Amino acid sequence: MNKPAARSAVRTVLAPVGWTLRTAVGAGARKAMPPPAVDRLLEGRMLELPGRGRTFVIDVAGPTPDAPTVVLLHALGCTAHLAWAGALTELSRTHRVIAFDQRWHGRGIRSPRFTFVDCADDVAAVMDELGVEQAIIAGYSMGGAIAQHVWHRHRSKVVGLVLCSTARNFRGLKREKFFFPVLTAVTQVLAGRALARVEQLADTLPEMPSMDRSDPATWGRSEFRSTSAWSFPEVLGELGRFNSADWVGGIDVPTAVVVTERDHTIPQRRQRKLAASIEGASLHSAPGGHASIVLRAGSWQPVFREALADVTRRADFDEQDEPDQASGL
């Protein structure tokens, strides 16, 4: 496929992706279900990962120096703040909480290509830089796929998993089997152009995200727009290539799967198949659709906390975090 044809394919097939996501989040935040009230946004900082790049990290101390640690991984098109801001304070009553912007998202690392292997290695690098030996890894949608890779590549660092609105693979339907190979071919041709656009937007962002939540809808749109629309095809292509079916059954840490029952993006049957593939995985049901983490946080977060508590009870932390590593926010 030559470059003009590839660009045409992107415009024809993929351009609506960014528009649809932006419209859904913007309209939902503004009219249907405003983002949940947050007493205060917890500040983060830019963290240098040696040999990898810089990313925005939020590190919130737990109730005690030896509190268990949970690392939170966001979904496609989100950022650490957009996905998890409403949950951080409550989670910090029981856990040290770490969240950060994934590659090609917000203030995350920019790289020639986007791969889940790199994202999983970023999780390990963040833990190393923050002095965290072991943690529960919790991921939503794309973040759930990355969380599976973290276990697969860095088993000694993972004591538990909470996998939310995610699956073992994302290309079971006929249209998906057609769509993702085409997408992969297109993104291979346009990778350099996409990265340039991602970097162009990233260079315009303030060093730190806005902490002004006086207008939650405006804040939500600003956070969403900190990720370039050019990231979406690249990340979707990697989602299409992801398939953990051959090894996910080997997961040997306590695991909980949070199913969004009215999910039309990742059907709940796929989420349930993921749970059935992991021995001893507990299943937790949330009533909303795929955007529940943002647009129905009030009903989704209690289910997530229940799942996290279940995994924490069953997890075996061999090492405890150093008390002076967390930011203490």
C-alpha positions in Angstrom: 0.0 0.0 0.0 1.6 3.4 -1.0 1.4 6.4 1.2 -1.4 8.3 -0.6 -3.6 5.2 -0.6 -2.8 4.6 3.1 -3.7 8.2 4.0 -6.9 7.8 2.1 -7.7 4.6 4.0 -7.1 6.3 7.3 -9.4 9.2 6.4 -12.1 6.9 5.1 -12.0 4.2 7.7 -10.4 5.6 10.8 -11.1 9.3 11.0 -14.4 8.8 12.7 -12.7 7.0 15.6 -11.2 10.1 17.2 -14.3 12.2 16.4 -16.6 9.6 18.0 -14.6 9.2 21.1 -14.2 13.0 21.6 -18.0 13.5 21.0 -19.0 10.7 23.3 -16.8 11.9 26.2 -17.6 15.6 25.6 -21.4 15.1 25.3 -21.6 12.6 28.1 -19.6 14.8 30.4 -21.5 17.9 29.5 -25.1 16.6 29.3 -25.8 13.0 30.1 -23.6 12.0 33.1 -21.1 14.7 34.3 -17.9 13.4 35.7 -18.2 12.7 39.4 -17.4 15.4 41.9 -13.9 15.3 43.2 -13.0 17.2 46.3 -9.5 17.9 45.0 -7.3 16.6 42.3 -4.1 14.9 43.6 -1.0 16.4 42.1 1.5 14.4 40.2 4.9 14.9 38.7 7.0 14.1 35.6 9.1 11.0 36.3 12.2 10.1 34.2 12.4 6.4 33.4 16.1 5.8 32.6 16.5 4.8 28.9 12.8 5.0 28.3 11.5 8.6 28.6 9.4 10.8 30.8 5.8 10.3 31.9 3.3 11.9 34.2 2.9 10.0 37.5 0.5 10.3 40.4 1.8 8.6 43.6 -0.5 8.7 46.6 0.6 7.4 50.0 -1.5 4.7 51.7 -2.8 4.8 55.3 0.4 3.2 56.7 3.9 2.7 55.5 3.3 -1.0 54.8 0.0 -0.6 52.9 -0.2 -2.7 49.8 0.4 -0.9 46.5 -1.9 -0.8 43.5 -0.8 0.4 40.0 -3.7 1.7 37.9 -3.6 1.5 34.1 -6.0 3.6 32.0 -7.9 2.9 28.8 -7.4 4.1 25.2 -7.9 7.9 24.9 -7.7 8.5 28.6 -5.0 9.8 31.0 -4.2 8.9 34.6 -6.2 11.8 35.9 -9.2 11.4 33.5 -9.6 7.7 34.3 -8.8 7.6 38.0 -9.1 11.1 39.5 -12.4 10.2 41.2 -11.1 7.0 42.7 -7.7 8.0 44.1 -8.6 9.5 47.5 -10.9 6.6 48.4 -8.4 4.0 47.2 -5.6 5.6 49.3 -7.6 4.8 52.5 -6.4 1.2 52.0 -3.6 1.2 49.4 -0.6 3.2 48.2 -1.9 4.2 44.7 0.1 4.8 41.6 -1.3 5.9 38.2 0.5 7.3 35.2 0.0 8.3 31.5 0.6 5.5 29.1 2.7 5.9 26.0 1.2 8.0 23.3 -1.4 9.3 25.8 -1.4 12.7 27.5 2.1 13.4 29.0 3.2 9.8 28.5 6.3 8.6 26.7 6.5 9.1 22.9 8.2 6.3 20.9 8.5 5.3 17.3 5.7 2.7 17.7 3.1 1.8 20.4 3.3 -1.7 21.8 1.9 -3.4 24.9 5.3 -5.0 25.6 6.8 -1.5 25.9 3.8 -0.4 28.1 4.3 -3.4 30.4 8.0 -2.7 30.7 7.1 0.9 31.5 5.0 -0.3 34.5 8.0 -2.2 35.8 10.2 0.8 35.3 7.8 3.1 37.2 7.7 0.6 40.0 11.5 0.5 40.1 11.9 4.3 40.1 9.3 4.6 43.0 10.9 1.8 45.0 8.0 -0.6 44.7 9.0 -4.2 44.8 5.5 -5.7 44.3 2.1 -4.5 43.5 -1.4 -5.3 42.4 -1.8 -4.3 38.8 -5.3 -3.0 37.8 -6.1 -2.1 34.3 -9.2 -0.9 32.4 -9.9 -1.9 28.8 -6.5 -1.3 27.1 -5.0 -1.1 30.6 -6.3 -4.6 31.3 -4.5 -6.0 28.3 -1.3 -4.2 29.4 -1.8 -5.6 33.0 -1.9 -9.2 31.5 1.4 -8.4 29.8 2.9 -7.1 33.0 2.2 -10.5 34.7 3.6 -12.3 31.7 6.9 -10.3 31.5 7.4 -9.3 35.2 5.9 -12.1 37.2 8.0 -11.3 40.4 6.6 -7.8 40.6 2.9 -8.8 40.4 1.0 -10.1 43.4 -2.5 -9.7 42.0 -4.5 -8.5 39.0 -7.7 -6.6 38.7 -8.8 -6.8 35.0 -11.7 -4.4 34.1 -13.8 -4.3 30.9 -11.1 -6.2 29.0 -10.5 -9.5 27.2 -8.0 -12.1 26.0 -8.3 -10.7 22.4 -10.3 -8.2 20.5 -10.7 -9.7 17.0 -13.2 -12.5 17.2 -15.9 -11.2 14.9 -15.6 -11.3 11.1 -15.6 -7.6 10.8 -12.8 -7.4 13.4 -10.8 -10.0 11.6 -11.0 -7.8 8.5 -10.6 -4.4 10.2 -7.5 -5.0 12.3 -5.2 -6.3 9.6 -6.1 -3.4 7.3 -5.5 -1.1 10.3 -2.1 -2.6 10.9 -1.1 -2.1 7.3 -2.1 1.5 7.4 -0.4 2.3 10.7 2.8 0.7 9.5 2.9 3.1 6.6 1.9 6.2 8.6 3.8 5.5 11.8 6.3 8.3 11.4 3.6 10.8 10.5 1.4 9.7 13.4 4.3 10.1 15.9 5.1 13.5 14.5 1.5 14.6 15.2 1.5 13.1 18.7 4.7 14.9 19.5 3.4 18.1 18.0 0.5 18.1 20.4 2.5 16.9 23.4 4.9 19.9 22.9 2.0 22.3 23.3 0.9 20.9 26.6 1.7 22.7 29.9 4.2 20.8 32.0 1.5 19.8 34.4 -2.2 19.1 33.7 -4.9 21.5 34.9 -6.0 21.2 38.5 -9.1 23.4 38.0 -12.2 21.3 38.4 -14.6 24.2 38.7 -16.2 23.2 35.4 -15.8 19.3 35.3 -17.0 19.0 31.7 -14.4 21.6 30.5 -11.7 19.9 32.6 -12.7 16.5 31.2 -12.5 17.7 27.6 -9.1 19.3 28.2 -7.7 16.0 29.6 -9.2 14.0 26.8 -7.7 16.4 24.2 -4.3 16.0 25.7 -4.1 12.8 23.7 -3.7 13.2 20.0 -6.4 11.6 17.7 -3.4 10.2 15.8 -2.8 7.9 18.7 -6.1 6.1 18.3 -5.3 4.1 15.1 -1.8 3.2 16.4 -3.2 1.9 19.7 -6.2 0.2 18.1 -3.8 -1.6 15.8 -2.0 -3.0 18.8 -5.3 -4.0 20.4 -6.1 -6.0 17.3 -2.7 -7.8 17.5 -3.1 -8.6 21.2 -4.0 -12.2 22.1 -3.2 -13.7 25.5 -5.3 -16.8 25.0 -2.3 -19.1 24.8 -0.8 -18.0 28.1 -3.5 -16.3 30.2 -4.5 -19.6 31.8 -1.1 -19.7 33.5 -1.8 -16.6 35.6 -1.0 -17.8 39.1 -1.8 -14.7 41.2 -5.1 -13.7 42.8 -7.2 -12.1 40.0 -10.5 -10.4 39.8 -12.4 -9.6 36.6 -14.8 -6.6 36.6 -17.4 -7.0 33.9 -19.3 -4.1 32.5 -22.6 -5.8 31.7 -23.9 -3.4 29.1 -20.7 -3.0 27.3 -21.0 -2.8 23.5 -17.3 -2.1 22.9 -16.0 -5.3 24.6 -19.0 -7.6 24.9 -19.5 -9.0 28.4 -19.2 -12.5 27.1 -15.6 -11.8 26.2 -14.9 -10.4 29.6 -16.5 -13.5 31.2 -14.3 -15.8 29.0 -11.3 -14.0 30.4 -12.4 -14.7 33.9 -13.1 -18.4 33.1 -9.6 -18.7 31.6 -7.9 -17.8 34.9 -8.1 -20.4 37.7 -9.7 -18.9 40.9 -10.5 -15.5 39.3 -13.4 -13.8 41.0 -16.1 -12.1 38.9 -17.6 -8.8 39.8 -20.5 -7.2 37.8 -21.0 -3.5 37.1 -24.2 -2.4 35.5 -23.0 0.1 32.9 -21.3 0.3 29.6 -17.7 0.6 28.5 -17.3 4.3 29.6 -18.5 3.5 33.1 -15.1 4.3 34.7 -15.6 8.0 33.6 -19.4 8.5 33.0 -20.8 6.2 35.6 -18.1 6.3 38.2 -20.6 6.5 41.1 -21.8 3.0 40.4 -18.6 1.5 38.9 -16.1 2.5 41.6 -17.7 0.5 44.5 -17.6 -2.6 42.3 -13.9 -1.9 41.5 -13.1 -1.4 45.2 -14.8 -4.7 46.0 -12.7 -6.5 43.4 -9.5 -4.8 44.6 -10.3 -5.8 48.2 -10.9 -9.4 47.2 -7.5 -9.6 45.4 -5.7 -7.8 48.3 -7.1 -10.3 50.8 -5.7 -13.2 48.7 -2.4 -11.6 47.6 1.0 -12.5 49.1 3.2 -9.5 49.5 6.7 -10.8 50.0 8.2 -7.4 50.2 6.9 -4.2 51.7 7.4 -0.7 50.1 9.8 1.7 51.7 7.8 4.3 53.7 9.5 7.4 52.3 8.9 6.6 48.6 5.3 7.7 48.3 4.5 11.4 47.7 2.3 11.6 50.7 -0.3 13.7 48.9 
